[in-house]
Amino acid sequence: MATAPSKADRRTGAASVRERLSAAWRHRTSAIAVLAAAAILIHLILRFGLRAGADVARIPLVILLVLGGIPLVVELIGKLLKREFGSDLLGGVSIVASVLLGEYLAGSIIVLMLAGGSALERYALRSASSVLAALAKRVPSVAHRKTETGIEEVALLEVAVGDTLVVYPHDICPVDGVVLEGHGVMDESYLTGEPFKITKTRGSPLISGAINGETALTMRTTRRAADSRYAKIMEVMRESEATRPQLRRLGDRLGAIYTPLALTVGLAAWGASGEPMRFLAVLVIATPCPLLLAIPIAIMGSISRCARRGIIVKSPVVLEQIAECRTAIFDKTGTLTYGTPKLDEQRAAPGFTAVDLLPLVAGLERYSKHPLAGAVREAAESAKSPVLEASEVSESPGQGLQGTVGGHHVQVTSRSQLVAQGIQDVPAAGETVGGLECVVAVEGRYAATYRFRDAPRAESQSFVRHLGPSHHFARVMIVSGDRESEVRYLAGQVGITEIHAQQSPEQKLALVRLETARAKTLYVGDGINDAPAMMAATVGMAIGRNSDVTTEAAGVVIMDSSLEKVDEFMHISRRMRRIALQSAVGGMALSVVGMGFAAFGHLSPVNGAISQEIIDVLAVLNALRAAFPPKVLHDL
């Protein structure tokens, strides 16, 4: 018996159909533009080169209007029925009027304008592959199930709760579960936002989608693949993609004002003179090509400028929208911070000094693969501390690291382990501030507490401070999956007062939707857990290339992990918007002057089309300035 498709499947199928239709129409508009150019050229050759009769010379124009004009008009009628009064509606009215009045050349020129502008804009708006495809590609399709006869490879959908699986080194965890055997680390930062790799021992929980370290782990499945954490994130992503906000383009907003004006002038000229040709002449010179050509050219020039600066613009609409964003939302880890732990504090107990302890601990940590071991070694190198040789080193799962260094027995472990061993004077857990920590014991005595933090980027504070004065942001907040103590500490360092900590991808998505309903939002993040929120924000921006999923979800990808590049994008966008408005509004102003001449009978439809082409050239030349570097790239 066939199974009915789920809502998610129906949404995915509908999206696929939309993508295919969009691609088909993109190719069609390009073909119409080429056909229009060829038809007009053949007409001119027949009419003026070969001196053919008017009826013969008109044939290529008629073919164009049938094959190219009708599809364009049908599409515009569809928009009209949906009450989408865009900048190209005026062109559709002009095509119909030119055919009714027998002005086929004027109508063909308008077809060329519309199809060429549409093809140019669709080229600028060309997007990368689907976010959901990137998510699906990242999840393994098979799992390695352990049985009495050995290890067998099975399809992910065949994995049941209670199965024993083996996760090989560097593999992605296929489902949620717990560790049965093995000791290693897993990178969960893509999912949780935590900056550190998490140690895994017997009984440790495993999250689907996390990347295993260098040792194999045996696990017991606690959820089916369809119910695991990664699958839930995919479902949130589908929902976010289905409800992504539709933003009104700059050209459409200007066209909504310009189109009624042109129609009013044209109808008034017709009514006052009784000559329908004046109505057509007004519409022809009023065809909003500065909107259809100049704005996409300014966008494409700015995209090119961004690419030269290591900024990939995947959704050009963000270039128009970023200047209107008033709420900036940042993920913490890898966005405002570097995403790597640093030894932040060495609190030595009475009778010990940090200077004497660091060589002992660093010597022991040379033999550990624990995520914090590298931070200790790096601190010793920075302090130019001698690293002593260690012997009898052992690291039992859950017990910490211990060995003999410089003739002393040294143990690096957790606070709870020292208390369980009966060691005295271990500080109470209530004294702990944010961050990760480990404690050190020497010869069975509590010696020190080492605290680690994810350091803020060097430019984070200056960047946050200038968002209001330079870019008119009214609110700045951190939304992070990290613990509140860590988020609050970082927020204090960079100057942000509004924080939301320990947020799941679902919670991030809900919060961004709420804020976007109040004002346009910018969301900046770097992990898979940020992707749904990026799609819900007005402008989603990915820092770095940590995740294919995140870069697919974002409208802008900063290739270098730098907030300075975020500022550069804002400046390039602001300049693009200014140049686009100059080109569009200036072109429309010249068209309004031309409309006056046409209304009083001083311009025929064909002369009006030629005049419009001159206006287009001026608007396009100005729009090309967007490709050149601005005077100020950033002001940090």
N, C-alpha and C positions, 0 to 999 in steps of 0.2 A: 504494500500500500504506500503510495507516494506521501511524502511529508511536506506539509505546507511550508513555504519559505518564511523565515523569521522576519521581523521588522528590520533588523540590521541588514539581512540579505536584500530585502526590498529597497532599502536606502542605498546600499552599495550598487545595486542594479540600476536604480534611477540615476545615480551619479554617473555611472558608466555610460548610460544612454545620453545624458546631457553632454558629457565630454565628447562622444562621437559626433553628436549633432553640431557642437561648437566647432570641432575640427573640420567637419564637412563645410560649414558655412564660411569658415576662414579661407579654405581653399577656393570656395565659390567666389567670394568677393575679390580675391586676387585675380582669378580668371576673368571676372567681369571687367576689372580695371585694365587688364591687358587687351581684352576684346574692344573696350571703349577707345583706347589709344589707337588700335589698329583700324577700327571703323572710321574714326575721324580722319586719320591720315589717308585712308583709301578714298574717302569722300572728297578731300581737298585735292588729291591727285586727279580724280575723275572730273571734278568740277572746273579746276583751274589749270591743271596740267594737260589733260587729254581733251578738254573742252566738251565733255559729254553733257547731254541734256540734264536738266534738273531732276527729272524723274529717275534717270539711271543713277545719277550721283547720290540720290537719296536712299538707294537700296541698302548699302552697308549701315546707314543710320537706322533704318527701319529694323534691320536684323538685330542691331545692338539693343534698340529699345524693347524688342520682343524678348530677346534672350537675357538681357541684363537689366533693363529698366523694370520689367514686370516683377522679377524676384525682389528687387530692392523696394518697390512700392508695396508688395505684399508683406514684406517684413515690417515696413513702417506702419502699415495698417494694423498689423498685430500689436505693435507697440502702442498705437493710438487706442486700441480696444482695452489695453491694460492700463490706460491713462499714464503712459510713459511719454511725456512731451519732451523729447530730447532735441539736441541741436540739429539733427538730420531730418526732422519732420518737415521743415521748410523746403528742403531739397526734394522730398517726395511730392509735395504739392506742386513744386515748379515743374517736375517731370510730367505730371498729369496735365498741367495747364499748357505746357509746350506742345504736347501731342495733340491736344484738342484744338490748338490754334495753328497747327501745321509747322511750328518752328522746331523741326527735328534736330538741327545742328545745336541749337541752344539746349534742348533736352539731352542730347548726347554728351555735351560738355558737362552738364550737371551730373549725369551718370558717372562720368570719369572722376569728377570731384568727390562724389559720395563713396564710390567703390575704392578709389585710391586712398582717401582718408581713412575709410574703415579698415582696409588691409594694413595700412601703416599703423593704426592704433592697435589692431589685433596682434601685429608683430611685436609691438612694444609690450603688450599685455600677455605674451606667451609665458606660460607657467611651467614649472617642473613637474615631475611625476607626483602621483598621489601620496599624501601622508600615510594613508592606510596601507598602501603598497610597501612603503618603507618599513612600517611597523611589522607587517606580515613577513617581510624578507628577513627581518632580524631574528625572528623566532625559529628555532630548529623544527624541522618537519618530522624528525625521528627522535626516539629516546633509546637509551641502552638499558634494557631490563635484565636484572640478575635473576637467574633461575637455578634449580638444582643441577642442571646440566651445563651451566655456563652463562655467558652474557649474550643476549640476542638483541638484534636491532628491530624495533617495532615502531609503527606509525604513532605519532603523538596522540592521535584520537583514540588509540587502543589502550593507552595508559589508564589504569583504574586506581582508585584510592586504596592505599595499602600496598601497592607494588613497590618492590625494591629496585631502585635505579642507580646507575653509576654515572656520575658527571665527570668526564675526563678533564684534564688540565686545559685551561683556556676555552672550554666549551661554555655555552650559555645554558643556564639552568632551565630545563624545559617546563617544569611545573612547580607549584609550591610544595614544600615538604620539610622534613627535619633530618639532620645528619645522624646516620647510624654508625658509620665508621669513617675515620680520616681526620686530619687536622690541617687546615689551610686558611686561606683568606678568599673573600669574594668582593668584587667591586659592585656595590649596590647604588653608587652615586647617580646612575642614570634614572633610577626609580625613586629613591628616597630623598635625594638632594644632599645627603650627608657627604662631606668631603673626603672621608677616609674609607679605606678598604676594611671590611669587617672580618675579624677572626671567626672561623667556624670550627667547632669541636662537636663531639657527640652531644646530641640534644639541641644543637643550635638550629633556629629556623632558617629555611632557605626560601628565597623569593624568586619566582619565575622571572626570567629576563636578566638576572644578575650574571656577571661574568666571573667564572671560576678562575682561581689563581694557578699555581704551578703544581698542585697535588690533586690527585683524584679523590673524590668524595663519594661515599655510598650513602644514599638517602632513602627514606620512606615517603611515599607520596601521601599528602594530606588533602589535596584537592585535584580534581580532574583538570585537564588543560583548559577546558572551556570556563572553569570557575576560578582559575588562578589569577594572581594579581595582574600579570601582564595582559591577560585577556580582558580584565576589567578596564584597564587603561585604554585598550583598543576600543572598547565599547563607548567609553567617555569621549574618545577621539571621534568616533562616528557621529555621536550626538553633537559634538562641537562643530564638526564639518557641516552637518545638516542644518544647523542654526547659525552659521557664520553670518555676521551682519552685512547687509548689502549697502555699500556706501555710494552716495550720489556723486558722480564725477563732476569735476570743475566745469567741463564743457557743457554738460547737461544743465547745470545750474544757470550758467550764462545764457544758454539756449532757451531756457524757460522764460527769460525776460525778453530776449531778442526776437524770438519767433512771433509772439503776438504783435509786437511792434511792427514787424515787416508786413504781416498779413493785414494789419489795420491800414498802413500807408498804401499798400497795393489796392485794397478794396475801395479806399477813399478816392484814389486816383481813377479807378475804373468808374466809380459812381459819378464823380464830378465831370469826367470827360466823355463818358459813354464808350470808351475804347478799351476792350478787354486786353489789347496788346500792351497797354501801359501796366496793367496788373501783372502780366507775365514779365515785363522788363524789370519791374520793381522786385519781383521774387527772384529773378535770375541774379541780379547784382546783390541781392540780399542773402543769397546762398551762403551759409555760415562756414565757409572754408577756413577762415582763420581759426575757428574752433576745431574743425575736422583735421586740419593739417598742422597748424602752428603748435598747438598744445602737445600732440604726440611727438613732434620733432623736438620740442623742449624737453620732454620726458626722456626720449631716447638719448639726447645729448647728455643729460644728467646721469642716466644709467651708465653711459660710457665713462663719464668722469668718475663716478663711484667705483666702477670696476678697476680703473687705474689706481685707485686708493685702497684696493683690497676689500671693497664693500660690494656685495652681490645683491642687487635689487631684483627679487623674484616676482613681486607684485607691484607694478608701477603706481598703482593707486595710492600706495603709502607715501610716495613723494608728494602727493597733493594733500594728504591727510595729516602728516606729522606736525605741520605748523598749527593745526587746530587742536592738537591734543593738550589737555589741561591736567591730566592725572598720569604720573609716571609710576609704574609698578615694577619693582626689581626682585628677581630671585637673589638669594644671597651667595650660595656656593658657586664659584666659578664665574660669577657675574660681577659682584662688588668685591669679591675676594679672589685669591689665586687658585683656590681649590686644593691646596696642599697643606698638611699640618706643619706647624713650626713650634719649637720648644719656646714657650712664652714665659714660663716662670719656674724657677728652681728654689723651692722653699725647703731649706735645710733645717733639720732638727738640732736642738742644743747638743754641742759636742762635735758637730760636723760642719763643714763649709762646702758651698757649692763648687768652689774651685777645686777642692780635693776630690769631691765625689764624681764630677763629670768625667775624668779620665777612666775611673773604674766602670761607670755605667756604659760609656761609649765603647770600652774594650769588650764588654760582654755583649753589647748590641751588634757588634760586628758579625755575630753568628746567628742573628735572628732575622726572620723574614716578616716580623710583625710590622704593620703599617707605620707605627710610631718609631720604630728602630732607626729608620733613615733620618727622622727629625733630630734624634739625639746625636747621631754621628755628624750631621750637618752643623749642629750647634757646637760640637767639639772642634770641628774644623774651623769654624768662624772665630772661636775663642783661642785658636792655635794651641789647644790643649793636647798634651801627649796622650796617645791612645795606647793603653797598656795591653799586654798579651793576656789572654784568658785561657783557662784549661778546665777540664771536667764540666763542660757546658752541657746543660740539658734544658729542654723546653717541653714539659709535659702538657698535654691538652688541659686548658683551664687552670693550670697551676702557675703559669708564668715562666720566666727565664731565670736560671740560676747557674752559677759557676764560680770558679776561683780566679780572681783578678788581683795582681799585685800582692799576692799572699793573703788576701781577704776573701771570705765567702760573701758573695754579693747576690742578692735576689731582687729581680724587677718583676713586680706582679701587681695585683689589684689590692685595694684597701681591705676588701672583705676577706681575701686570702690571708693577709697578715693577722687580722683579728681572729680568724679561725685557727691559726697556728699558735695563738696565745701570746703574740708579741705585744708588749706594753707600749703605751704612749702614742698609739696610732690616732691621728686626729679624727674626730667624729665626721661622719659624712655630711652633716649639716653645714660644715664650714666650706664645703665645696662651692666654687662659683662655676660659671659656664665653662664648657670645653671638655676635652678628654683629659684623662690623667693616668699616671701610673705612680706607684710608690716604690721606694727603694729601701731595702734592709741590708745592713752590713753586720756580719757576725751575729745574726739573730736580733739585732736592734733596729728599730725604725730609724731611718737616716734622712729621708727627704721625700717630698712630693713633687713630681714633675707634671706641669700642666701645659697643655698644647692647645693652640688655636690656629684657625685658618686666617692668615693675615689679610687685611684689606689691600686692595690694589693701591699703588702709590698715588694714582690720580682720582681715587674714589671720592675723597672729601671735596676736592676742588670742583669735581664734576657735579656732585649733588648740590653744592652751594650755588652754582651758577645757573641751574635749571630754571629757577624762578626769574631772576633778573634778565637773563639772556634769551630764554625760550618761553617765558610766560606760563610755566607750569604752576598751578595753584596748590597741588598736593603731590607729595612724594612718599611712597611707602615700600616696605619690604614684605614680600609674601614668600615664606620659605618652609621647606619640610624639616628644617633643623629644629633643635630644641630651643625653647624660648630664651634660656640664659645666653646661649651663643648668639642668637639673633639680636637680642637686646644689647649685648656687648658690642657687636659690630655696628649696630645702628647708632650707638653713642659715638663711635669713632668717626663715622662718616657724616654725621649730622642729620639723621633721619629720626623723627619722633614717632611715626606711625608704623607699627609692626604687626604682622600676623604670622605666628610661628606654628610649627608642627602641622602644616597644612598638606593634606593628601592632594593628588591631582584633581579629584572631584571637588574638593573644597576650594582649591585655587580657581577652578573653572567657575564655580558659583560666585565667588567673590569678584572676579573680573567681569562677569556678566552684570553684576549689580553696579559696579563702578562705571562700566561703559554705558549703562542706561542713564547715569547721571551726567557724565561728561565724556568726551572722547579720551581714550586711554592709549598709553604706550606701555607695552609689556616687554621686558628684557630678561632673557633667561638662557640656559645652556643645556638643560637635561630633558630626558623624555618626559619627566613629570611636569615640565613646563609647557609641553606642546599643546595640550588642549586649551590652556589659558591664552597662549599666543594666538590661537585661531579665533578666540572669542574677543580679543582686544581689537581696538581700531587699527593699531599698528603693532604687529608682533615682530620682535627682533631677536635673533639668535647670536650669542657671543661665541666665537670659536666654532670648531667642527667636531665637537665631542660626540654628536649623535646625528645620524642621517635623518632620523625621524624629526628632530627639532629643526634642522635646516629645511626640511620639506614643509613644516608647519608655519615657519616664519615668513613674513613678507620681505625681510631684509636679513642677510647673513653677514656678520662682521668676521672676516676670515682670520684676522689677528685678534687675540683675546685682549682687546683694549677699549676702554671707555672713551679714549680720545677719538677713535674712529666713529663712535656713536655721535659725538659732537660734530665731526666732519660731515656725517650724513645729514644732520639737522641743518647745517649751514648750506650745503649743496641743495637741499630740498627747498630751503627758504629762497635761495636765488632762483631756482627753477620756477617756483611759483610766481615770483615777481616778473620774470621774463615772459612766462606763459600768459600772465594777465596783460602785460604790455602788448604782446603780440595779438592776443585775442580781442581785447577791448579796443586797441588802436585800429585793428583791421575792421572791427564792427563799426567804429566811428566813421572811417572812410566809406564803408558800405552805406551808412546812413546818409552821408552826403550824396553818394551816387544814387540812392533811392529817391532823393529829392529831385535830381535831374531827370530820372526815369519817370517819376510821377508827373512831371510837367512836359513829358514828351520829347526830351532832348537826348534820350538814349533808347535805341532799339534793343530787343532781347539779345541779339548776337553781340552788339557793341557792349551791352551790359555784362555779358559773359566774359568778353575780353577785358573789360575794366576790372571785373572781379578777379581775373587771373593776375593782373598787375598788383592788385591789393594783396593777393595771396603771396606773391613773390616777396613783397615788402615784409609781410608778417613772418614768412618762413625765414628770411635772412636775419631778422631780429631774434627768432627762436633759436637759430643755430648758435647764438652766443652762449647758450647753456652748456655747450660742450667744452667751453674754455674754462680754465681754472679761475675760481673767484679770488678776490684779494685776500680774504680771510677764510682759512680752512677750518680753524677751530680757535676758541678763545679761552682755553683752560690755562 
